[in-house]
Amino acid sequence: MKKKYSYLTLVLLLAFTLILSACGSKDDKASENKESSADLLQQIKDRGTLKVGLMGTYQPYNFLNDKKEMDGFDADIAKEMAKRLGVDVEFVSQEFSGMVAGLQTKKFDAVISQMTITDERKKQMDFTEPYITNHVKVIVQEDNNSIKSVKDFKGKNIGVGLGTNDETYLRTELLPEVGDFTIKTYDDVITSLKDLDSGRIDATINNMYALKPVVESNGFKIKAVGEPVKSDKAGIAIRKGNESLLKELNKHLADMKEDGTYNEIFVKWFGEEPQE
């Protein structure tokens, strides 16, 4: 009889344990689902931190200064945006070629790293209104007189940032238009300019704001030629489905332009008023 009661007790204990385990699992899943579906803007405010993805190697937009702190135009825009959201900013360095994946996997909440707004990217992310327009030009060695525009790229070695809108432009628009040329990709601007300066590539395309500090600090013998190839508008990129955050970012961006804060940041880094 004792064995029978012991056996029943054991069965009841096992059943009770299984029920508690199942309930706990449901609660955990419910908590996970609640967290994943929660409004991102509210998550940021609850967390007290806006996580921003940027390259950190693209002076004067975003780079590590002498104190090893993230600095630059993008960094200042991010700091001001976080301030107006009432939170701190946390910078997450990421090579540009992995920026979209980093955003999608929630490595950061937003990308403020000269992400050009394109129709293709709009399929993957949502963008704020543009916060800067960059004019892209052809860059060659100082003594190069054979390349005066992109029409002279045929048969040449051309450098460009990996995963950038400039790379897409070269591959999908320029190659079919001007004829075959070799494209060499780079993860940062300075390496491409070093290769240009040493003659390992014949030309590159980039915007003048990005080139000026690098050229001045390294003494590269290079120059910009011709008219701007194109003008790119960059925006703050966030994951799709976060309308309240997008609306808030656009509001603060408009306020920054209205109250003069944006102009102060722009002049600080580029030495001139924005021409937009």
MIZAFI-546243 format. One record per residue (C-alpha): residue in one letter; z, y, x. Coordinates in pm, 1 decimal. Example, Ala and Ser with C-alpha at 12.3 -4.5 7.8 and 13.67 -1.06 7.14 Angstrom:
BEGIN
+----+----------+----------+----------+
: aa :        z :        y :        x :
+----+----------+----------+----------+
:  A :    780.0 :   -450.0 :   1230.0 :
:  S :    714.0 :   -106.0 :   1367.0 :
+----+----------+----------+----------+
***
This chain:
BEGIN
+----+----------+----------+----------+
: aa :        z :        y :        x :
+----+----------+----------+----------+
:  M :      0.0 :      0.0 :      0.0 :
:  K :     88.6 :    237.1 :    289.3 :
:  K :   -246.9 :    168.2 :    451.5 :
:  K :   -421.0 :    247.2 :    124.1 :
:  Y :   -241.2 :    583.6 :     92.2 :
:  S :   -310.1 :    665.5 :    458.8 :
:  Y :   -677.8 :    591.1 :    407.0 :
:  L :   -693.9 :    814.3 :     96.8 :
:  T :   -513.4 :   1093.9 :    280.1 :
:  L :   -761.2 :   1075.0 :    567.8 :
:  V :  -1058.2 :   1086.9 :    327.9 :
:  L :   -913.8 :   1389.9 :    147.0 :
:  L :   -848.1 :   1570.9 :    476.4 :
:  L :  -1203.6 :   1507.4 :    594.2 :
:  A :  -1347.1 :   1629.6 :    262.7 :
:  F :  -1132.6 :   1944.3 :    274.7 :
:  T :  -1242.4 :   2013.5 :    634.4 :
:  L :  -1608.9 :   1977.8 :    537.7 :
:  I :  -1565.7 :   2217.8 :    244.0 :
:  L :  -1398.5 :   2480.3 :    465.0 :
:  S :  -1670.6 :   2438.7 :    727.2 :
:  A :  -1945.0 :   2484.7 :    468.1 :
:  C :  -1776.4 :   2794.5 :    327.7 :
:  G :  -1736.4 :   2938.9 :    675.0 :
:  S :  -2102.3 :   2874.5 :    751.8 :
:  K :  -2207.6 :   3048.5 :    431.5 :
:  D :  -1983.5 :   3344.1 :    511.6 :
:  D :  -2127.5 :   3369.1 :    864.0 :
:  K :  -2484.3 :   3356.8 :    732.9 :
:  A :  -2402.9 :   3612.2 :    465.6 :
:  S :  -2255.7 :   3839.6 :    732.1 :
:  E :  -2563.8 :   3796.7 :    952.8 :
:  N :  -2797.1 :   3865.6 :    662.7 :
:  K :  -2597.3 :   4171.6 :    562.8 :
:  E :  -2609.6 :   4304.7 :    920.0 :
:  S :  -2983.6 :   4241.6 :    962.1 :
:  S :  -3067.2 :   4405.3 :    629.2 :
:  A :  -2831.8 :   4701.1 :    674.9 :
:  D :  -2987.1 :   5043.0 :    705.4 :
:  L :  -3063.6 :   5110.9 :   1073.7 :
:  L :  -2962.1 :   5476.2 :   1048.4 :
:  Q :  -2621.0 :   5369.7 :    917.6 :
:  Q :  -2591.8 :   5104.0 :   1189.3 :
:  I :  -2656.3 :   5369.9 :   1454.1 :
:  K :  -2393.7 :   5601.2 :   1304.0 :
:  D :  -2140.1 :   5320.1 :   1266.6 :
:  R :  -2205.4 :   5209.5 :   1624.7 :
:  G :  -2189.0 :   5568.7 :   1748.1 :
:  T :  -2486.8 :   5516.3 :   1977.9 :
:  L :  -2863.9 :   5564.3 :   1960.9 :
:  K :  -3031.1 :   5312.4 :   2192.9 :
:  V :  -3350.1 :   5459.0 :   2338.2 :
:  G :  -3615.5 :   5267.5 :   2529.2 :
:  L :  -3804.7 :   5449.3 :   2806.3 :
:  M :  -3971.8 :   5368.2 :   3136.8 :
:  G :  -3745.6 :   5566.7 :   3365.5 :
:  T :  -4025.8 :   5593.9 :   3623.1 :
:  Y :  -4247.6 :   5858.8 :   3464.1 :
:  Q :  -4153.8 :   6199.8 :   3604.1 :
:  P :  -4117.8 :   6460.3 :   3457.0 :
:  Y :  -4091.7 :   6276.1 :   3124.7 :
:  N :  -3829.1 :   6015.4 :   3209.2 :
:  F :  -3685.8 :   5922.4 :   3550.6 :
:  L :  -3363.8 :   5866.5 :   3741.3 :
:  N :  -3243.6 :   6185.1 :   3910.3 :
:  D :  -3045.6 :   6213.3 :   4236.2 :
:  K :  -2728.7 :   6119.4 :   4049.2 :
:  K :  -2899.8 :   5803.4 :   3919.3 :
:  E :  -2888.1 :   5946.6 :   3566.6 :
:  M :  -3178.6 :   5933.0 :   3322.2 :
:  D :  -3348.0 :   6270.8 :   3319.8 :
:  G :  -3668.3 :   6441.4 :   3209.0 :
:  F :  -3839.6 :   6580.6 :   2901.4 :
:  D :  -3815.9 :   6257.6 :   2699.1 :
:  A :  -3453.3 :   6209.7 :   2803.5 :
:  D :  -3362.6 :   6562.6 :   2689.5 :
:  I :  -3541.9 :   6511.3 :   2357.3 :
:  A :  -3346.7 :   6186.0 :   2312.4 :
:  K :  -3014.3 :   6351.4 :   2401.3 :
:  E :  -3075.5 :   6633.1 :   2154.3 :
:  M :  -3181.6 :   6389.0 :   1883.3 :
:  A :  -2866.4 :   6181.2 :   1933.8 :
:  K :  -2654.2 :   6496.8 :   1927.2 :
:  R :  -2800.2 :   6595.9 :   1590.1 :
:  L :  -2742.2 :   6245.0 :   1457.9 :
:  G :  -2378.7 :   6280.8 :   1562.5 :
:  V :  -2386.5 :   5993.9 :   1812.8 :
:  D :  -2415.4 :   5928.5 :   2186.9 :
:  V :  -2737.9 :   5817.3 :   2351.7 :
:  E :  -2780.5 :   5496.7 :   2551.8 :
:  F :  -3092.1 :   5468.5 :   2767.2 :
:  V :  -3256.3 :   5129.0 :   2817.0 :
:  S :  -3514.5 :   5109.1 :   3096.1 :
:  Q :  -3825.3 :   4910.2 :   3009.7 :
:  E :  -4169.9 :   4877.1 :   3168.0 :
:  F :  -4424.7 :   5027.0 :   2932.9 :
:  S :  -4616.8 :   4699.8 :   2894.2 :
:  G :  -4307.2 :   4545.9 :   2732.2 :
:  M :  -4203.6 :   4847.4 :   2527.3 :
:  V :  -4334.3 :   4724.7 :   2189.8 :
:  A :  -4178.4 :   4380.6 :   2235.9 :
:  G :  -3847.8 :   4540.3 :   2336.1 :
:  L :  -3846.1 :   4747.3 :   2018.5 :
:  Q :  -3937.3 :   4451.3 :   1796.2 :
:  T :  -3663.6 :   4232.6 :   1945.9 :
:  K :  -3406.5 :   4510.3 :   1884.9 :
:  K :  -3342.6 :   4576.7 :   2253.2 :
:  F :  -3332.4 :   4943.1 :   2148.7 :
:  D :  -3353.0 :   5145.1 :   1826.9 :
:  A :  -3632.9 :   5382.6 :   1924.4 :
:  V :  -3890.9 :   5445.7 :   2194.0 :
:  I :  -3902.6 :   5799.0 :   2335.8 :
:  S :  -4131.2 :   5739.4 :   2631.7 :
:  Q :  -4466.7 :   5910.3 :   2578.6 :
:  M :  -4577.1 :   5646.7 :   2327.5 :
:  T :  -4916.1 :   5772.4 :   2208.1 :
:  I :  -4967.0 :   5747.9 :   1832.4 :
:  T :  -5266.8 :   5524.7 :   1756.6 :
:  D :  -5390.1 :   5341.3 :   1447.2 :
:  E :  -5336.6 :   5007.7 :   1622.8 :
:  R :  -4976.6 :   5087.9 :   1710.4 :
:  K :  -4909.2 :   5212.9 :   1358.4 :
:  K :  -4965.1 :   4854.3 :   1242.2 :
:  Q :  -4666.9 :   4745.5 :   1452.9 :
:  M :  -4434.3 :   5046.8 :   1443.9 :
:  D :  -4359.0 :   5365.8 :   1254.1 :
:  F :  -4390.1 :   5701.7 :   1428.5 :
:  T :  -4234.0 :   6041.2 :   1376.8 :
:  E :  -4448.7 :   6350.8 :   1376.8 :
:  P :  -4582.0 :   6418.1 :   1730.8 :
:  Y :  -4337.9 :   6577.7 :   1972.0 :
:  I :  -4591.5 :   6650.8 :   2248.2 :
:  T :  -4967.9 :   6663.2 :   2310.4 :
:  N :  -5092.8 :   6551.2 :   2653.0 :
:  H :  -5436.0 :   6641.3 :   2789.6 :
:  V :  -5577.7 :   6357.6 :   2999.6 :
:  K :  -5806.4 :   6432.8 :   3295.1 :
:  V :  -5992.8 :   6244.5 :   3568.5 :
:  I :  -5806.7 :   6241.0 :   3902.5 :
:  V :  -5983.7 :   6176.4 :   4236.4 :
:  Q :  -5925.6 :   6225.7 :   4609.4 :
:  E :  -5939.3 :   6585.8 :   4723.3 :
:  D :  -6262.9 :   6534.1 :   4921.7 :
:  N :  -6439.2 :   6328.7 :   4652.2 :
:  N :  -6736.7 :   6516.5 :   4511.6 :
:  S :  -6923.5 :   6219.2 :   4362.2 :
:  I :  -6698.4 :   6173.5 :   4057.5 :
:  K :  -6697.3 :   6477.5 :   3833.2 :
:  S :  -6624.9 :   6308.8 :   3499.0 :
:  V :  -6579.2 :   5967.8 :   3336.3 :
:  K :  -6959.6 :   5936.7 :   3325.7 :
:  D :  -6946.2 :   5873.9 :   3701.3 :
:  F :  -6713.7 :   5571.5 :   3671.5 :
:  K :  -6993.6 :   5310.6 :   3677.4 :
:  G :  -6948.9 :   5071.7 :   3969.6 :
:  K :  -6614.5 :   5228.0 :   4068.7 :
:  N :  -6255.7 :   5103.1 :   4089.0 :
:  I :  -6047.0 :   5286.4 :   3830.4 :
:  G :  -5666.4 :   5278.3 :   3806.9 :
:  V :  -5468.6 :   5310.3 :   3483.9 :
:  G :  -5121.4 :   5242.9 :   3343.4 :
:  L :  -5072.4 :   4887.9 :   3215.2 :
:  G :  -5040.5 :   4867.2 :   2835.4 :
:  T :  -5106.6 :   5238.3 :   2788.9 :
:  N :  -5337.5 :   5412.5 :   2547.7 :
:  D :  -5541.6 :   5516.4 :   2853.7 :
:  E :  -5605.5 :   5150.2 :   2938.2 :
:  T :  -5721.7 :   5083.2 :   2581.2 :
:  Y :  -5952.6 :   5385.2 :   2602.9 :
:  L :  -6110.2 :   5262.6 :   2927.7 :
:  R :  -6166.0 :   4908.5 :   2801.0 :
:  T :  -6275.7 :   4967.6 :   2443.2 :
:  E :  -6453.5 :   5303.5 :   2455.9 :
:  L :  -6556.6 :   5396.4 :   2808.5 :
:  L :  -6677.5 :   5061.5 :   2948.2 :
:  P :  -6937.5 :   5012.4 :   2672.0 :
:  E :  -7043.5 :   5375.4 :   2704.6 :
:  V :  -7086.2 :   5430.3 :   3080.8 :
:  G :  -7145.6 :   5078.8 :   3215.5 :
:  D :  -6943.6 :   4830.0 :   3417.0 :
:  F :  -6654.1 :   4940.4 :   3639.1 :
:  T :  -6339.6 :   4766.3 :   3765.8 :
:  I :  -6006.0 :   4843.7 :   3603.1 :
:  K :  -5685.4 :   4803.7 :   3804.9 :
:  T :  -5359.3 :   4835.4 :   3610.2 :
:  Y :  -5022.1 :   4971.4 :   3725.3 :
:  D :  -4665.5 :   4969.0 :   3594.6 :
:  D :  -4591.9 :   5319.7 :   3723.9 :
:  V :  -4778.4 :   5640.0 :   3803.7 :
:  I :  -4670.3 :   5683.8 :   4164.9 :
:  T :  -4815.3 :   5348.7 :   4276.6 :
:  S :  -5151.6 :   5430.3 :   4119.5 :
:  L :  -5156.8 :   5768.0 :   4295.0 :
:  K :  -5064.0 :   5607.3 :   4627.6 :
:  D :  -5360.3 :   5372.7 :   4588.4 :
:  L :  -5584.7 :   5665.5 :   4496.8 :
:  D :  -5464.3 :   5868.5 :   4793.7 :
:  S :  -5529.0 :   5576.7 :   5031.5 :
:  G :  -5871.7 :   5497.5 :   4882.8 :
:  R :  -5784.8 :   5161.1 :   4724.5 :
:  I :  -5912.3 :   5298.6 :   4393.0 :
:  D :  -6176.1 :   5566.4 :   4332.9 :
:  A :  -6018.9 :   5747.6 :   4039.5 :
:  T :  -5753.7 :   5733.6 :   3769.2 :
:  I :  -5693.6 :   5913.4 :   3442.6 :
:  N :  -5365.1 :   6073.3 :   3349.8 :
:  N :  -5218.8 :   6390.6 :   3209.1 :
:  M :  -5150.8 :   6688.7 :   3429.9 :
:  Y :  -4784.0 :   6724.6 :   3339.9 :
:  A :  -4717.5 :   6375.6 :   3476.7 :
:  L :  -4911.7 :   6431.4 :   3798.5 :
:  K :  -4777.5 :   6764.8 :   3916.5 :
:  P :  -4424.3 :   6664.8 :   4033.1 :
:  V :  -4544.6 :   6338.5 :   4190.0 :
:  V :  -4820.9 :   6511.5 :   4386.0 :
:  E :  -4590.2 :   6791.1 :   4500.3 :
:  S :  -4314.9 :   6557.1 :   4620.3 :
:  N :  -4548.4 :   6312.1 :   4798.2 :
:  G :  -4815.0 :   6543.3 :   4937.6 :
:  F :  -5102.5 :   6343.3 :   4792.6 :
:  K :  -5447.2 :   6487.4 :   4862.9 :
:  I :  -5585.6 :   6449.8 :   4511.2 :
:  K :  -5729.9 :   6676.4 :   4241.9 :
:  A :  -5820.8 :   6686.3 :   3873.6 :
:  V :  -6187.8 :   6728.9 :   3784.0 :
:  G :  -6387.5 :   6817.2 :   3473.2 :
:  E :  -6274.9 :   6886.3 :   3120.6 :
:  P :  -5994.7 :   6685.5 :   2955.0 :
:  V :  -6111.0 :   6333.2 :   2872.1 :
:  K :  -5896.8 :   6328.7 :   2558.8 :
:  S :  -5577.9 :   6467.7 :   2410.3 :
:  D :  -5299.6 :   6226.1 :   2316.2 :
:  K :  -5015.2 :   6294.3 :   2075.4 :
:  A :  -4689.8 :   6109.5 :   2143.1 :
:  G :  -4424.4 :   6035.5 :   1882.0 :
:  I :  -4087.2 :   5863.0 :   1856.6 :
:  A :  -4150.0 :   5499.5 :   1765.7 :
:  I :  -3914.2 :   5286.3 :   1555.3 :
:  R :  -3933.8 :   4946.1 :   1385.4 :
:  K :  -4106.1 :   4938.4 :   1049.2 :
:  G :  -3897.4 :   4944.1 :    732.2 :
:  N :  -3645.7 :   5207.4 :    840.5 :
:  E :  -3751.0 :   5498.7 :    622.3 :
:  S :  -3414.7 :   5677.3 :    621.9 :
:  L :  -3405.9 :   5684.6 :   1002.5 :
:  L :  -3767.1 :   5803.9 :   1019.5 :
:  K :  -3693.8 :   6082.5 :    770.1 :
:  E :  -3384.1 :   6189.0 :    965.1 :
:  L :  -3566.9 :   6193.9 :   1299.5 :
:  N :  -3851.3 :   6401.4 :   1153.6 :
:  K :  -3600.8 :   6646.3 :   1005.2 :
:  H :  -3420.9 :   6694.7 :   1335.9 :
:  L :  -3749.6 :   6726.0 :   1525.6 :
:  A :  -3867.1 :   6998.7 :   1286.5 :
:  D :  -3529.7 :   7175.8 :   1317.4 :
:  M :  -3550.6 :   7161.4 :   1698.5 :
:  K :  -3888.8 :   7333.3 :   1687.6 :
:  E :  -3769.5 :   7585.7 :   1430.9 :
:  D :  -3451.5 :   7693.1 :   1612.5 :
:  G :  -3611.3 :   7715.4 :   1958.0 :
:  T :  -3438.4 :   7415.4 :   2117.6 :
:  Y :  -3766.2 :   7227.4 :   2156.8 :
:  N :  -3929.9 :   7522.6 :   2335.5 :
:  E :  -3634.6 :   7549.8 :   2574.6 :
:  I :  -3668.2 :   7183.1 :   2670.7 :
:  F :  -4045.5 :   7212.3 :   2706.7 :
:  V :  -4031.0 :   7520.5 :   2931.3 :
:  K :  -3754.1 :   7360.8 :   3139.5 :
:  W :  -3979.0 :   7069.5 :   3236.1 :
:  F :  -4331.5 :   7212.4 :   3226.1 :
:  G :  -4283.3 :   7578.5 :   3310.3 :
:  E :  -4484.6 :   7703.2 :   3014.1 :
:  E :  -4471.5 :   7734.2 :   2637.6 :
:  P :  -4615.1 :   7442.9 :   2436.8 :
:  Q :  -4977.8 :   7504.0 :   2341.9 :
:  E :  -4980.8 :   7297.0 :   2021.7 :
+----+----------+----------+----------+
***
